[in-house]
C-alpha cells in the first residue's frame, strides 16, 4: 500500500487511525460562539484547549455544492468545475439541477483514498451530493434521504437503516443530519471505515438563529456525537460549507430583490435571465432565495448597461462581469454568466417573483446564504497541530477546503 495520495498539487498521508471530516451545513461562526459561551457545546469548548479552532473562508458563491466539492478535492471551483447547485448550460440553453458528477473535472480525496486501499465512506444528508462525493469511490457512499434504498452495488452497503438502527428520517427534520453522524459512529465502531466524510443539512440554520431552542438542541446533539467519535479514537475535522444570516426586515418580511423583474422592467420583456444557484430540490426553508445570482443578457442590451442598473438597486453589494467574478472567486470561467450580482448581508436576490414561493418560509424569518457575508466558517481539528501546520495556520488565509490536509498531514 502506498503511504500517500496526490491530488491538485497536494499530498495527503493515508490515515493511521480513524479520521473523520464533517461539513456542518450552514455552520456560521455565530453558532459556535454562542454554543461555547453558553456552555452547551462541551466538546467544541474542550477542543479550543486541546485541539485547533479557527475561522476559515468558504468558497464564493457560498452554496452547498461548490463548497462540499472543494472540501473533498482540496481545491477551488476553478479546478473541480462545480460552481453552483443549479446552472444554465450555454450550449443547450437548458437550466440544470446539479445532482451528479458530470460537471466534475478532477478526482476526489475520497475516491483516491479508497483506490489506495483505505476503507472510505461518504455519508450525506441530501442525495443530491452523493454522486459527486462518491465519484470513483470504492467503498460506502449513501444519503440519509435514501437510506432505505441502498444496495451493495450502488452504495457499498445494503441496509443503512439497520446500520443506524432506525428508519430514514424526514427530509425536513434535524434527524436528517443526525442520522448521518450516527451512521459515521457505527462505521467507526464496526471498523468498516477508516476515512469518513459526513455532510449535513442546513434546515435548522435556515429556520433558527443562534440561541433559539431548536438551534441549541441541534448543535448540542452534533457536539455530543463528535465527542463520541473522539472517544472512539478518531481524529475529527469540522468545518462548514457556508455561514448563514438573517435576511428579513424588522417586521419579519423578507428583504429581497427580484432582479430579473427589475431589469426586464427597465430594458424590456425577456431582456435578461437570472439564475439562482442556491436552488435545489428542497427549497421549503429558503424559497430558492440566496445572496448570489448569475445574470445573462438575452437580448444584447449590453452587459455594462445591465450591470450599472443592477448595481443601483438597494441591497446589491457587488456586481462583477463574468471574467472578474471567475478571477476573484476562483470559479471556472467557461461556466460563468455574463455577470454576477451579490447582495449585502441582510438581503437576498431572486429571479422573477412568480418563480419563488414565499409561503414556504411562513412561520420563521428568512435566513439564507450565498454572498461574501456568509464566507466565514469554523475550522476545527480535534488534535493539536504539528509545528509545520501551526506555522501554516498562522501565516496564511485558511480555507474550508484545507481541512483534509490539516487532519491527515497536520496533526501530531
N, C-alpha and C positions, 0 to 999 in steps of 0.2 A: 504494500500500500504506500502511495506517495505521502509525503508529510505536509503538503500544502497544495492549494489550487491557485490559479492565477486568473484574474478577470478584470478587465478595464483598468489595466495598469496598477492593479493592487495584488498583493499576495495575502492569502488567508490560510493560517495554520488549521489543520484538521483538529477538531475538538478532542481534548484529552479527557474530558468529563462531560456530563450532560450540559448542553448550552442552549439557552432559550432567548430568543429576541421577541419582544412583544410590542406591537404597534397598537397603542390605545387611541382609537379613532376620536378625533376632536379633543385631544388632551391638551387643553390650554393650560399654560403655567399657573393661571389663577386657581385651577382645581387643586393642583399640587400644593401651592402656597396655603390656600385655605385649609386643606386637609392636614397639613403638618402643623400649622398654627393652632388648629382646634383639636389636635391630638387624636384624630380619627384615622390617621394613616400611620400606624406604628412601624410598619415595615419600611416605608419610604423615609420616615424620620430616622430610623436606625441607619439607613444607607447613607444619609448625609455625613455620618461619622465614620462608617465602616466601609463605604464604597465610594462612588463618584457620582455627584449630582451637579448638573449644569443646565444651561439653556442653549439650544441649537436652533438653526434656521431650517425650516422645511422648504420644499420646492414651491415656487410660484408658477402656475396657479395652485393655491393651497387646497387641492382636492384629493380625494382618496386614491384614484388610480395612479396619477403621476408619482405620488409620494410613496405608496407601497411598492411600486415598481422600482423607484430609485433606491429604496431601502434594500431590496433583495438583489439589486445589481451593483450597489455601491457607486452609483453614477447618476448624473442629472439626466433629464429627458432628452437633451440633445444627443446623448449616447444611446439610450434604450428606446426612444421613439414614442413613448406614451405621454401625451401632454393634456389629457382630459378624460372625463368619464363618457363624453359624448362629443362627436365632431362632425364636421362637414367634409365629405370626400369631394375634393375639387374636380376630380376626373369624372365621377359619375353624377355629381350634384346631389347625392343622397346623404341624408343625415343618419348617422350610425351610432348606436349604443356600443361602447367598448366592453365586451363581455368575454373575450377570449384573447389569445396571444398573437393574433395575425398581424398586429402592428409592432410587435416586439422585435428589436433589432440586435439583441445580444442574448447570451446565456444569463442564467441567474446563479447566485452563490449556492442556492439550494440544489439546483439541478446538477451543478458540477460537483458539489459535495457528495451527493448521492451516487454519482458515477464514479467517484473516488473510493467508494465503499463505506461511506458514513451512513448510518441509519438516519434518514432525514424525514421530517414531517412538516407539512404546511397545513394549518387549520385556520379557516377564515369564518367570519360570521356570515357574510353575504357570498353567494355562489358566484357573483359577477367577477370576483377576484381570483377564484380558484384556478382557472385555466392559465392565467398569467403567472401566478405564484408556483403552480405545479408544472411549468414548462420544462420538459425533459427531466422531470424529477422521477427517479426510480425509487419510490417509497410511498409514503402515505400522504394523501392530499384530499381534503374534503372540507365541506362547509357545514356549519350547524343548520343553515337554512334547508339543506337537502340531506340531513344526516340519516334519514330513513331510506334513502335511495342509493346508498353506497354499494359498490361492487369491487371485488378484488382487482378486476381488470382495469376499471376506470379510476378507482380511488386508493387502491392498495390496502383496503380494509372493507370487510363485507357488512359489518354491523356496528356503525358508530354509536347508535343509541345504546346498545349493550355495553360498549366500552365506557360510556359516561354514566350509564345506569339510570337514564330517564329518557322520555320521548323528546324528539326535536322540539325546540321552543317556537313560540310565535315570533314572526318577523318583527313585530312591534312590541318587544319586551326586552328588559335588561338581560334576561336569560340567554338571548341570542349571543351575547358576548361571554357571559359566564360559562356557558356550555363549551365555548372554545377553550377557555382556561382550564376547565375541568378535564377536557379531553387531553390537554397538554400534560396535566398532572398524571393522568392514568398512563400515558405513553412513557413518561419518565419512570413511573413505578414499575411498569412491566418490562422496561428495557427495550421497548420496540422503537424508540427514537433516541438518538444521541444529539442531534441538532434539530431544533424546532423553531418555526416561525409562526406566531399566533397573532392574528389580525382581527381586531374587534369592530364593533359597530358604534356609531355616534348618536344613536337615538336619544340617550339620556342627555348628552351635552347639547343637542339641538333644542331640547324641551325644558331643561332645568339648569339654572345658573349655579355657580359655586355657593354653597351654604344652604341651598334648598334641601329639604329632607330626602327627596328621591335621589338627588345627586350625591349627597353624603353617603346614603346607603349603598349606592352602586360602587362608588370609589372605595368604600370600606371593604366591600366584597372582593374587589380587584386586589387590594392591598393584602388581604388575608390569603388569597390564592398564590400571590407572588411569594409571600412568606413561606408557604408550603413548598414551593419549588426550590427555594433556597435551602430549606431544611432537608430536602432530598439530595442535596449536594450539587445542585445545578448552578452554573454561572448564568445570571439573568441580566439582559439588557432591555431597557424600556425607553421608548420614545413615542412620538405622535406623528400622524400624517399632516396635521394642521391644528391650529388653535380654533377658538370659537368666540364670537362676540354678539352682544345684544344688537339687533338691527331694528328696533322699534322706537316709536316716539313715546312721549310721556303718557299719552292716553292709551298706549298699547297697540296702536295701529302700526303696520309695517312701514318702515322707511324704504321706499323703493323708487326706482326709475325704470319705466318701460321704454327702454332705449330704442327698440325698433319702431314703436309707435311714435316716439318723439321725432326721430329722424325722418320717418316717412311722412309725418305731418308737415315737415319743413321742405322736403325735397320730392314729394310725390309718392303715390302708392307703389309699394314693392321696390323702393329705391335701394333699400338695404335688407340684409338678412342678419339677424343676431342669433348666435349660437350660445347657449348656456351650458358650459362644460360640467357644471355640477349635476346635471340631470342623470339619474339612474332609474332603475325600475321601482325605487322606493322613495317617493317624494312627499309622503304624507306629513312628515315633520318639518319640511322646509319649502314645499311648494315649488321646487326647482329654482329657487332664488338664491343666488350666490353673489359674490362681490367681484367676479372676473368674467367678462364675456368677450367673445370674438365677433367681429363685425365684417361683413362682406359687402362691397359696393356692387350692387346687382345691375345698375343702370348707368354705370360710368359717370356718376355725378362728380367724382373727383375725391380721392382719398383725403387730401389735405383739407378740403372744404368740409367733408363729413367729420373729420377729426376735430376741427375747430368748433363745429356745432356741438359735438358730444362733450368737449371739454368745458363748454359754457354752462352745462346743466348742473344744477345743485346736486351735491352728493357724489359727483365724479371727482376722484382724486388724481387720476393719471390716465392719459391717453397716449399710446405708442403705436407707431406703424409696425407692421409685421416683423421686418428685419431688426428693428430696435428692440422689440419685445423678445425676440429669439436670442439676441445677443445678451441683453440684460439678465434674463431669467434662465439662460442655458436650455432653450427649447429647440426642437427640430424645425429649422427654417422652412423646409418644404411642406410642413403640415401647419404652418401658421396662417392666420387670417390676414386680410388687408390691414386691419388694425385691431388693437385690443383696448378695452375700457375697464378700468379698475375703480371700484367705489371706495370711498373713505370708510373709516372704521364702523360707523353706525348705519350704513346704507347697503342695500342690495340692488342688483340690476337684473331686470327681466327682459324678455323679448317683446312679445305682444301681450296685452292684458288678457286676451282670450285664451292664451296658452297656459296660464298659471291659475291653478285652483287654490285660492287663498282660504277657502273654507276648511282646508285640511289642517291649517295651523290655528284654528279657533281653540281657545282654551289655554293658550300659552303665548308668551311673547315670541316673536320671530328671532331666532338665534341662528346664525349661519357663518359662512367662511368663504374663502376663495381669494381674498385680496392680500396685500402686503401686510395688513394689520393682523392677519392670522398666521404669520410666518413663524413666530416663536413657539417652540415646543420644548418640553423637558427632554433631557438626555441623561440617562441613569444607567450605571453599571453597578452590579451588586458586590464587586470586589474592588479593592484599591488598584489604581493604575500602576503599571511598572514605570520606572524612571523615564524611559523613552516616551511613553504616551502621556505621562504627566506633563512633559515639556510641550508635546504637540497640543495638548488641551489648553495650555496657557498661551501658546504662540500664534494660534490662528483661529479663524471662524469655524466653529463646529457646525456640521450639517447633520440632519437626522439620518442621512444615508451613510454616515461614518460608523453607525452603531455595530454592524457586524465586524468591522475592522477592530473596534475597541474591545469587544467581548472575546474575539478569537485571538487577537495579537497583543492586546494592550493590558491584560491583567497579570498580576504577579503569580 
